[in-house]
Amino acid sequence: MDHFLYRDGALYAEDVPVAEIAAAVGTPFYVYSTATLLRHFRLFDEALDGMDHLVCYAMKAASNQAILKTLAQAGAGMDVVSEGEYRRARAAGVSGDKIVFSGVGKTAGEIRTALVGGVRQFNVESEPEMEVINAVAEELGKVTPITIRVNPDVDAKTHAKIATGKSENKFGIPIARARDVYAHAATLPGLKVIGIDVHIGSQLTQLDPFEQAYVKVAELTEQLRADGHEISRLDLGGGLGIPYTRSNDAPPLPTDYGALVKRTLGHLGCEIEIEPGRLIAGNAGIMVSKVIYVKNGEGRDFLIVDGAMNDLVRPAMYEAHHDIIPVIEPDVGVEEQPYDIVGPVCESGDTFAKQRDMPPLAAGDLIAFRSAGAYGAVMSSEYNSRPLIPEVLVHGDQFAVIRPRPTFDEMINRDTIPEWL
């Protein structure tokens, strides 16, 4: 469920007409629903009710500070993968003891920043990284909690570019080597081993891969405890998918996922951390664009819109599907026709959909790309010297611009021309 619905023939974001936002900020733009963000966070939080747990929002999905503050005030922790994300979380008022630092390539500088500013734990991805964290911690006179990310060699049955739990992926250490790596970690004075981390991929639509991974984590927990390690926290990552279409083939619900966690890991008495991003933010946001031209080609018609692949790259990058709907609700029974929906960027890949059935549209009409709240604005760029598009947050009948569109001068003036030119 989300809060982008037709009302009296017009698309609303909660209690705000989307066309009203378009008139105020121009197109294209992203708009997020506070009610949807909070609903999805609470679904996860309630799914783990009865277990000691913390839901850490994976902020790489959508990292605007207004979104972070909304979730943090509801009780969320944050999962960060860079110093920039760490600083964003702190700027949004998130305390260090609720920030988990993940990521396969943490630098010494990033580690130092988090240790000085406060961090809940580092999720360690490799032995060389473990040595660097230890060295920085010793230099600062600190002992920092860590989990070690294990790679369980489980096929997440998701897109190859977002799978992270197979043996050929770059993430984590092979689970077969875990006991040796934990034994070494226990000898490093700057580290305190507190648990295990696992994350097998994103946009999972079945529970079976999670179950395979968590059974292996449960076995490893028992082995490591027998070896003398204190394993009190299990970081299970994120990855539960969202419905990108209105079909009945929907991914499992957070309640089903929570039941699986309790069934496979509940007997261990560990604190559970999960790191959902897409499921919290994905259906909480839409991208709104305007039709520039309707072009009649040979054998097909094109809707050329003012949004582009630099604004929403997922279709070009992942062949991803987004439902696309008109902002003005079509009349019942109107005959649809197929369009290729494309942007103005000079790339053939700047295509959002091919032969997508839509009601007849004309220049100036507004359309909305559904399920664009995750990996939308955060992956945008200024390719073709197109300014980043605004982000808007809706709360009931109010809306606010939470990232303005830069002017062309602001964008261009970031360049510096050398004195010899």
C-alpha positions as CSV (number, residue, x, y, z in Angstrom):
1,M,0.0,0.0,0.0
2,D,1.1,3.6,-0.7
3,H,-0.5,7.0,-0.5
4,F,-0.4,8.0,-4.2
5,L,-4.1,7.6,-5.2
6,Y,-6.6,9.1,-7.6
7,R,-9.1,11.3,-6.0
8,D,-11.8,13.1,-8.0
9,G,-10.0,12.3,-11.2
10,A,-6.6,13.6,-10.1
11,L,-3.5,11.9,-8.6
12,Y,-2.8,12.9,-5.0
13,A,0.2,12.5,-2.8
14,E,-1.5,11.9,0.6
15,D,-3.8,15.0,0.7
16,V,-1.9,17.1,-1.9
17,P,-2.7,17.2,-5.6
18,V,0.4,16.2,-7.6
19,A,-0.5,18.8,-10.2
20,E,-0.3,21.4,-7.5
21,I,3.3,20.4,-6.6
22,A,4.2,20.4,-10.3
23,A,2.9,24.0,-10.7
24,A,4.9,25.1,-7.7
25,V,8.3,23.4,-8.4
26,G,8.2,22.5,-12.1
27,T,8.9,19.1,-13.7
28,P,10.5,16.7,-13.4
29,F,10.6,16.1,-9.6
30,Y,10.5,13.4,-7.0
31,V,7.8,13.4,-4.3
32,Y,7.8,11.2,-1.2
33,S,5.0,10.3,1.2
34,T,5.7,10.6,4.9
35,A,2.8,8.3,5.7
36,T,4.1,5.5,3.4
37,L,7.7,5.8,4.7
38,L,6.4,5.4,8.3
39,R,4.0,2.6,7.5
40,H,6.7,0.5,5.8
41,F,9.2,1.1,8.6
42,R,6.6,0.1,11.2
43,L,5.7,-3.1,9.3
44,F,9.3,-4.2,9.7
45,D,9.5,-3.1,13.3
46,E,6.3,-4.9,14.2
47,A,7.3,-8.0,12.3
48,L,10.2,-8.5,14.8
49,D,8.1,-7.7,17.8
50,G,9.1,-10.0,20.7
51,M,12.7,-10.1,19.7
52,D,15.4,-7.7,20.7
53,H,16.0,-5.9,17.4
54,L,16.8,-2.7,15.6
55,V,15.6,-1.8,12.1
56,C,18.4,0.1,10.5
57,Y,17.3,1.9,7.3
58,A,19.7,1.3,4.4
59,M,20.0,4.9,3.5
60,K,21.6,4.3,0.1
61,A,18.1,3.8,-1.1
62,A,17.1,7.4,-0.5
63,S,19.3,9.6,1.6
64,N,17.7,13.0,1.8
65,Q,18.1,14.3,5.4
66,A,14.3,14.9,5.7
67,I,13.7,11.2,5.0
68,L,16.4,10.2,7.5
69,K,14.9,12.4,10.2
70,T,11.4,11.2,9.5
71,L,12.5,7.6,10.1
72,A,14.9,8.3,12.9
73,Q,12.1,10.0,14.9
74,A,10.1,6.8,14.5
75,G,13.0,4.8,16.0
76,A,15.0,3.7,13.1
77,G,18.7,3.2,13.1
78,M,20.8,3.8,9.9
79,D,22.9,1.6,7.8
80,V,25.6,3.6,6.0
81,V,28.2,2.6,3.4
82,S,30.4,5.8,3.1
83,E,31.6,8.7,5.0
84,G,29.2,10.9,3.2
85,E,26.3,8.8,4.3
86,Y,27.6,8.7,7.8
87,R,27.8,12.5,7.9
88,R,24.3,12.8,6.4
89,A,22.9,10.6,9.1
90,R,24.6,12.6,11.9
91,A,23.5,15.9,10.3
92,A,19.9,14.5,10.4
93,G,20.2,14.0,14.1
94,V,20.9,10.2,14.2
95,S,23.2,9.3,17.1
96,G,26.3,7.3,16.5
97,D,25.1,4.4,18.6
98,K,22.3,3.8,16.0
99,I,24.6,3.9,12.9
100,V,25.9,0.6,11.4
101,F,28.8,1.2,9.0
102,S,28.8,-1.4,6.2
103,G,30.5,-1.4,2.8
104,V,33.3,-3.3,1.1
105,G,35.8,-0.5,0.7
106,K,36.0,1.5,3.9
107,T,39.0,3.8,4.0
108,A,41.1,4.6,7.0
109,G,39.7,8.1,6.9
110,E,36.1,6.9,6.9
111,I,36.8,4.5,9.8
112,R,38.5,7.3,11.8
113,T,35.5,9.7,11.2
114,A,33.1,7.0,12.5
115,L,35.2,6.1,15.5
116,V,35.5,9.7,16.5
117,G,31.9,10.6,15.9
118,G,30.5,7.4,17.3
119,V,29.3,4.2,15.6
120,R,27.2,1.2,16.6
121,Q,29.4,-1.3,14.8
122,F,31.5,-1.9,11.7
123,N,30.3,-4.7,9.5
124,V,33.7,-6.0,8.4
125,E,34.0,-7.3,4.8
126,S,37.6,-8.6,4.7
127,E,40.7,-9.4,6.7
128,P,42.7,-6.5,5.3
129,E,39.8,-4.1,6.3
130,M,39.8,-5.7,9.8
131,E,43.5,-4.9,10.2
132,V,42.9,-1.3,9.2
133,I,40.0,-0.9,11.6
134,N,42.1,-2.3,14.4
135,A,45.0,0.0,13.6
136,V,42.8,3.1,13.6
137,A,41.0,2.1,16.8
138,E,44.3,1.5,18.6
139,E,45.6,4.8,17.4
140,L,42.6,6.5,18.9
141,G,42.7,4.4,22.1
142,K,39.4,2.8,21.3
143,V,37.9,-0.7,21.1
144,T,35.2,-0.9,18.5
145,P,32.4,-3.4,18.1
146,I,32.5,-5.4,14.9
147,T,30.5,-8.1,13.1
148,I,32.1,-10.0,10.2
149,R,30.2,-10.3,7.0
150,V,30.0,-13.9,5.8
151,N,29.2,-14.9,2.3
152,P,27.0,-18.0,2.5
153,D,27.1,-18.8,-1.2
154,V,23.3,-18.6,-1.6
155,D,21.7,-17.7,-4.9
156,A,19.3,-14.8,-4.1
157,K,17.4,-15.4,-7.4
158,T,17.5,-11.7,-8.2
159,H,19.1,-9.5,-10.9
160,A,22.8,-10.3,-11.3
161,K,23.8,-6.7,-10.6
162,I,22.2,-6.7,-7.2
163,A,23.1,-10.2,-6.0
164,T,25.7,-10.1,-3.2
165,G,25.6,-13.6,-1.5
166,K,27.2,-15.9,-4.0
167,S,30.8,-17.1,-3.9
168,E,31.8,-15.0,-6.9
169,N,30.5,-11.8,-5.4
170,K,32.9,-9.3,-3.9
171,F,31.1,-9.1,-0.5
172,G,32.1,-10.7,2.7
173,I,34.4,-13.7,3.5
174,P,33.6,-17.3,2.5
175,I,31.5,-18.8,5.3
176,A,33.9,-21.9,5.2
177,R,36.7,-19.6,6.4
178,A,34.7,-17.8,9.0
179,R,36.0,-19.6,12.1
180,D,39.7,-18.9,11.2
181,V,38.9,-15.2,10.5
182,Y,37.0,-14.9,13.8
183,A,39.9,-16.5,15.7
184,H,42.2,-13.9,14.2
185,A,39.8,-11.0,15.0
186,A,39.8,-12.1,18.6
187,T,43.6,-11.4,18.8
188,L,43.3,-7.8,17.7
189,P,43.1,-5.4,20.7
190,G,41.2,-2.7,18.9
191,L,38.3,-4.9,18.0
192,K,35.4,-6.5,20.0
193,V,33.7,-9.2,18.1
194,I,30.0,-9.1,18.8
195,G,28.2,-10.9,16.0
196,I,27.7,-12.0,12.4
197,D,26.6,-10.1,9.4
198,V,25.0,-11.5,6.2
199,H,23.4,-9.9,3.2
200,I,22.6,-11.8,0.1
201,G,21.1,-9.3,-2.3
202,S,18.4,-6.9,-3.1
203,Q,14.8,-7.1,-4.5
204,L,14.3,-10.7,-3.4
205,T,10.8,-12.0,-4.2
206,Q,11.1,-15.3,-2.4
207,L,11.8,-16.3,1.2
208,D,13.7,-19.5,0.5
209,P,17.1,-17.8,-0.2
210,F,16.8,-16.0,3.2
211,E,16.0,-19.2,4.9
212,Q,19.0,-21.0,3.3
213,A,21.3,-18.2,4.4
214,Y,19.9,-17.9,8.0
215,V,20.1,-21.6,8.6
216,K,23.8,-21.3,7.8
217,V,24.2,-18.3,10.1
218,A,22.5,-20.2,12.9
219,E,24.9,-23.1,12.5
220,L,27.9,-20.7,12.4
221,T,26.6,-19.0,15.6
222,E,26.7,-22.3,17.5
223,Q,30.2,-23.1,16.1
224,L,31.6,-19.7,17.0
225,R,30.1,-19.8,20.5
226,A,31.7,-23.2,21.0
227,D,35.0,-21.6,19.9
228,G,34.6,-19.1,22.7
229,H,33.3,-16.1,20.8
230,E,30.6,-13.9,22.2
231,I,28.0,-13.8,19.4
232,S,25.2,-11.6,20.7
233,R,24.1,-9.7,17.5
234,L,23.1,-10.9,14.1
235,D,22.9,-8.4,11.3
236,L,20.7,-9.9,8.6
237,G,21.0,-7.2,6.0
238,G,18.0,-6.2,3.9
239,G,16.8,-7.3,0.4
240,L,13.1,-7.9,0.6
241,G,11.6,-6.9,-2.7
242,I,8.7,-4.6,-3.5
243,P,6.0,-4.9,-6.1
244,Y,7.0,-2.8,-9.1
245,T,3.8,-3.7,-10.9
246,R,0.2,-4.0,-10.0
247,S,0.1,-7.7,-10.7
248,N,-0.8,-10.3,-8.1
249,D,2.7,-11.7,-8.0
250,A,3.8,-9.7,-5.0
251,P,6.9,-10.3,-2.9
252,P,6.5,-11.7,0.6
253,L,5.3,-9.4,3.3
254,P,7.5,-8.2,6.2
255,T,5.3,-10.2,8.6
256,D,6.2,-13.4,6.7
257,Y,9.9,-12.4,6.7
258,G,9.7,-11.7,10.5
259,A,8.2,-15.1,11.1
260,L,11.1,-16.7,9.1
261,V,13.6,-14.8,11.2
262,K,12.0,-16.0,14.4
263,R,11.7,-19.6,13.2
264,T,15.4,-19.9,12.0
265,L,17.2,-17.7,14.5
266,G,14.9,-17.0,17.4
267,H,16.3,-19.8,19.6
268,L,19.8,-18.2,19.6
269,G,18.8,-15.3,21.9
270,C,20.7,-12.7,19.7
271,E,19.7,-9.2,19.1
272,I,18.6,-8.9,15.5
273,E,19.4,-6.1,13.1
274,I,17.9,-5.8,9.7
275,E,18.7,-3.2,7.0
276,P,15.8,-2.6,4.7
277,G,16.0,0.2,2.2
278,R,14.0,-0.4,-0.9
279,L,10.9,-1.7,0.9
280,I,10.8,1.3,3.1
281,A,11.4,4.0,0.4
282,G,10.6,2.4,-2.9
283,N,6.8,2.7,-3.0
284,A,7.0,5.8,-0.9
285,G,8.1,7.9,-3.8
286,I,7.2,8.8,-7.4
287,M,8.9,10.8,-10.1
288,V,6.7,13.2,-11.9
289,S,7.4,14.2,-15.5
290,K,5.8,16.2,-18.3
291,V,5.2,15.1,-21.9
292,I,7.2,17.4,-24.2
293,Y,6.2,15.9,-27.5
294,V,4.1,13.1,-28.9
295,K,6.2,11.8,-31.9
296,N,4.7,9.5,-34.5
297,G,7.4,7.2,-35.7
298,E,7.4,4.4,-38.3
299,G,5.5,1.6,-36.7
300,R,5.5,3.1,-33.2
301,D,4.6,6.3,-31.3
302,F,6.9,8.0,-28.8
303,L,6.1,10.0,-25.6
304,I,9.1,12.3,-25.2
305,V,9.1,13.5,-21.6
306,D,11.2,15.9,-19.7
307,G,12.5,13.3,-17.2
308,A,15.5,11.3,-18.4
309,M,17.9,8.5,-17.6
310,N,20.0,10.9,-15.5
311,D,17.0,11.5,-13.3
312,L,15.9,7.9,-13.0
313,V,18.6,5.5,-14.2
314,R,17.1,2.2,-13.1
315,P,15.4,1.3,-16.5
316,A,18.6,2.0,-18.4
317,M,20.9,0.3,-15.8
318,Y,18.8,-2.7,-14.7
319,E,16.1,-3.0,-17.4
320,A,13.9,-2.1,-14.5
321,H,10.1,-1.8,-14.8
322,H,8.2,1.2,-13.3
323,D,4.4,1.5,-13.7
324,I,3.8,4.8,-15.4
325,I,0.4,6.5,-15.0
326,P,-1.2,9.8,-16.0
327,V,-1.6,12.4,-13.3
328,I,-5.1,13.0,-14.6
329,E,-7.1,9.8,-14.2
330,P,-8.3,8.5,-17.6
331,D,-12.0,8.1,-18.2
332,V,-13.4,4.6,-17.6
333,G,-13.2,2.5,-20.8
334,V,-10.8,4.8,-22.7
335,E,-8.9,2.9,-25.3
336,E,-5.2,2.7,-24.6
337,Q,-2.4,2.6,-27.2
338,P,1.2,1.5,-27.1
339,Y,4.0,4.1,-26.7
340,D,7.7,4.1,-26.3
341,I,8.3,6.4,-23.3
342,V,11.6,8.1,-23.7
343,G,13.6,11.0,-22.3
344,P,15.5,13.8,-24.1
345,V,19.1,12.6,-23.3
346,C,21.2,11.8,-26.4
347,E,21.4,8.0,-25.7
348,S,19.2,5.2,-27.1
349,G,19.3,3.8,-23.5
350,D,17.3,6.8,-22.4
351,T,14.2,4.7,-22.6
352,F,11.8,4.2,-19.7
353,A,9.4,1.7,-21.4
354,K,8.8,0.2,-24.8
355,Q,5.4,-0.4,-26.3
356,R,3.7,0.5,-23.0
357,D,-0.1,0.7,-23.2
358,M,-1.2,4.2,-22.0
359,P,-4.3,6.3,-22.5
360,P,-3.9,8.9,-25.2
361,L,-1.6,11.7,-24.0
362,A,-0.6,15.1,-25.4
363,A,2.2,17.6,-24.9
364,G,1.9,19.2,-21.5
365,D,0.3,16.2,-19.8
366,L,1.8,15.0,-16.5
367,I,2.8,11.4,-15.9
368,A,4.1,9.7,-12.7
369,F,6.7,6.9,-12.5
370,R,5.5,4.8,-9.5
371,S,7.8,3.0,-7.1
372,A,10.6,5.5,-7.7
373,G,11.5,6.3,-4.1
374,A,14.4,3.9,-3.8
375,Y,17.5,4.2,-6.0
376,G,16.0,7.1,-7.9
377,A,17.2,10.5,-6.7
378,V,20.3,9.0,-5.0
379,M,21.5,7.6,-8.4
380,S,20.8,10.7,-10.4
381,S,23.4,12.8,-12.2
382,E,23.9,15.9,-14.3
383,Y,24.6,14.1,-17.5
384,N,24.0,16.3,-20.5
385,S,24.3,19.2,-18.1
386,R,20.8,18.7,-16.8
387,P,20.4,20.0,-13.2
388,L,19.5,17.6,-10.5
389,I,15.7,17.5,-10.1
390,P,13.9,18.6,-6.9
391,E,12.8,16.3,-4.1
392,V,9.6,17.1,-2.3
393,L,8.2,15.6,1.0
394,V,4.5,15.4,1.6
395,H,3.0,15.3,5.1
396,G,-0.8,15.2,5.1
397,D,-2.0,18.3,3.3
398,Q,1.5,20.0,3.4
399,F,4.5,19.7,1.1
400,A,8.0,21.0,1.3
401,V,10.9,21.1,-1.2
402,I,13.6,19.1,0.6
403,R,16.2,19.4,-2.2
404,P,15.8,22.4,-4.6
405,R,16.6,22.3,-8.3
406,P,19.9,24.1,-8.8
407,T,20.0,26.9,-11.4
408,F,22.1,26.5,-14.5
409,D,24.5,29.1,-13.1
410,E,24.9,27.2,-9.9
411,M,25.7,24.0,-11.8
412,I,28.1,25.6,-14.3
413,N,29.9,27.7,-11.7
414,R,31.1,24.6,-9.8
415,D,33.7,24.2,-12.6
416,T,37.0,25.9,-12.2
417,I,39.0,27.0,-15.3
418,P,42.8,26.9,-14.9
419,E,44.6,30.2,-15.1
420,W,46.5,29.2,-18.3
421,L,43.2,29.0,-20.3
